[in-house]
Amino acid sequence: MYKKIVTWPNRSLFKECAPIKFTDSYFAKLDDLVDTFRVIQGYGLAAPQIGYHLRAFVINPQMLGIEGFDGEYMEIINPTIECSGEEFVANEACFSVPEVGARVKRYENCEVKFSDRNGSQHTLRTVGFPSACLQHEYDHLEGILFLGRVSSLKRSMLTRKISKIRKRKAQAAKLAREQFQEDSMLYQDESPSRKKAPSTKKRKKRVKRKKQQKRKRK
């Protein structure tokens, strides 16, 4: 079942996830994670991003150029990670912080040991960008967002930008709702029992008057 993505600053995104026990209830949650990932696509998605605090994430091996694994997605369950090599800067984005992206320092090499849902053990070794993606998804299981991997100054700039973008979206949504309500009045069925809808000119005057009254109250 598709689940809504949990977005910053929801506190649940900062909780460390618990290991998965192989029971039917956990398999159902894994199915939700896979179903959601199939809808939104992308490189990867972690369980806490849909509200499940389980040590699991899914990735798209084809998009990441990972060979030797068939299928459109790969389930990474109860992973452990070892990073090595030099640090490099990766351009990262996140479904839980959809408004912005950032340049984040990651290790060049990454080895992840994990289970599949059958309990079989696997080892995945990656270099470069796929390595950065695995580190990004693993961070989610530790309660870390990419915003926590940048400097405090950069994080402050990004959070202010997010707030401004969300405020603009909220204002646009509010205006759209008001416009819809005003327009719906124009197309009401006319009948003796109903008041005649105002003309477009009168409607505009009324909207303008309401705005002026709001400014005065401020």
N, C-alpha and C positions, 0 to 999 in steps of 0.2 A: 504494500500500500504506500502511495506517495505521501510523504510527510513535509510539512512546512519547514523551511530552513530557519534555524535559530540564528539571530544576528546580534552583533555587538551593539550595546554593552551588556547583554543578558549575562547574569552572573554564572549561569550554568556552564558557559563556555570556558570558565576558569577553574573548573573542578577536574581533578585527576580521575581518570576512568578506572573501573575495576576489571579484572580479568574475566574472560568469558568462560562460563561453565556450559558444557555441551548438553543442553536440554531443549525440549521443544519450544519453550518460551523464548529462549535466546535465538533459535533458528528463525522464529517469526520476526524478531527484530532485525536480524540480518537480511531477511527478505525485504523488509521495509527500506533498509539502507540501499539495497541493490535497486529496488523499484524507483526510489527517489533519484538515484544516480543515473539511471537510464533516461529519466525525464530531463534532468538539468544538464546532463553530459559533463564535459570537462575532463581534467586530468585525474582528479581524485575527490573523495568525499569521506569524512570521518563520522563515526556514529554519534558523537556529541553534537554534531551540527544538525542533527534531526531530533535532539533531545534524549538520546540514549547514552548513558555513561558506561559504555562498554569499550574494551580495548580491541577495536576493530575499525578498519577503513577499507575502502575499495578504490582501486585505480584502474585506469584504462591502459593496458599494456601496449596496445597498438599505437595510441597517441604518444606514449612515452618511448616508443621504439624498443620495447623490451621483447627479446626473442625467446622462444622456447615455451611460451605459455599460450594456449589456444583460448579463444573466447573474447567477448567484447569487454569483459571486466575480470578483475582478480580480487578475491577476498583475502585480506591480510588480517589474521586473527591472532591475538595475544603476541604481538611482535616484540622482539628485542632488536636494538639497533647499535651498530658500531660505525662510527664515522672516522675518516682518516684523510690524509692528504692536505693540500693547501686550501685555504679559504678563497672563495670567489664570490662575486656579487650576482645574485639572481633576481630577475624581475618577477615579483610574486603578486598574486591576487587571491581573493578568497570569497567563497559564496557567503560566508558569514559577515564579511565586510565588503559588500558589493560596490560601494561608492568610490573606493580608492584602491590603488596598488602601491607597492613600495619596492625599493631595492634592498635586498636582505643578504647578509653574509651567510654562506653555507659552506660545508666541507665538500671537497670535490668527489670523494669516494664514500660510498655508503653500502653497508652490508646489513640486510634485514633477515632475521630468522623468524619464521612464523608457521602457524598451522592453517590448514584449510578446514572446512566444516566437517570433513570426515576424520579429522584428527591427524592427518598425515603432515609430516614436517617438511618445510622447504627453506631454501636459502636463496635470497635474491641479492645480486651484486650489481650496483649501478655506478655510473660516472657522469659528472656534469649535471645538466638540467634534470634528468630523471632522479638523480641523487637528491637534488634540492627539493623536488616534489615529495619524495618519500620522507625527508626530514620535516617538511611542512605538515604533512598528514600525521606523522608521529607526534609532532608538537601538540596537535589537537588532543591527543590521548593524555598528554601531560597537563592539559589546561592552559596551553600557551598559544596565543595568536601571533601572526607575523608582526602585529603592532608592538608586541613585546620584544621583538628582535631588532628594533631600530633605536636610535638615540632618543633621549627624552625630548629634545627640541623638535626632532622630526615627528615624533609621536604626537606632540602637542599640536603641531601644524596640521597633521592628518586628521586628528579628532575634531579640530575646529572646522576643517573642510567638510568632514562628514556631517557635522551638525548643520552647516549652512545648506548643504545639498538636500538633506532631509527636510529642513524647514521650507525650502523652496518647493519641494515636492508636495508637502502638506498643504501649503498655500494654494498651489495649483489644483490639487484635488478638491479643496474647499470651494474654490471659485467654480470648478467644473460642476460640483453638486448644486451650487446656488444657481448656476446658469441653467442646469437641467430642470430644476424646480420652477424657475421663471418661465422657461420655454414650455413646460408641460401645462402651465396655466393657459397658454395661448391656444392649445389644441384640445382643450376640454370640450366635450360634446355640449353644444348649446341647447338649453331647454328652458321653459318658463320657470322651472323650479331651481335653476342654477343662475348664479350671477354671471353676467357676460364678462368674458375675459378682457382685460384692459388692452388697449392698442399698444403697439411696439413703442410708440413715442411716449405714452404715459408710463409704460413699464420702465423705460430708461430713466425717466424723471424720478420715478419712485426709488429705483436702485441708487441713483445719484443722491437723493435726499437721505436715504439710509446711511450711505457712506459719510455724508457730511455730519449726521447726527453722531455716528461712531467717533469721528475725529473730535467733536466737541466734548464727548464724554471722556476721551483720553486726556 
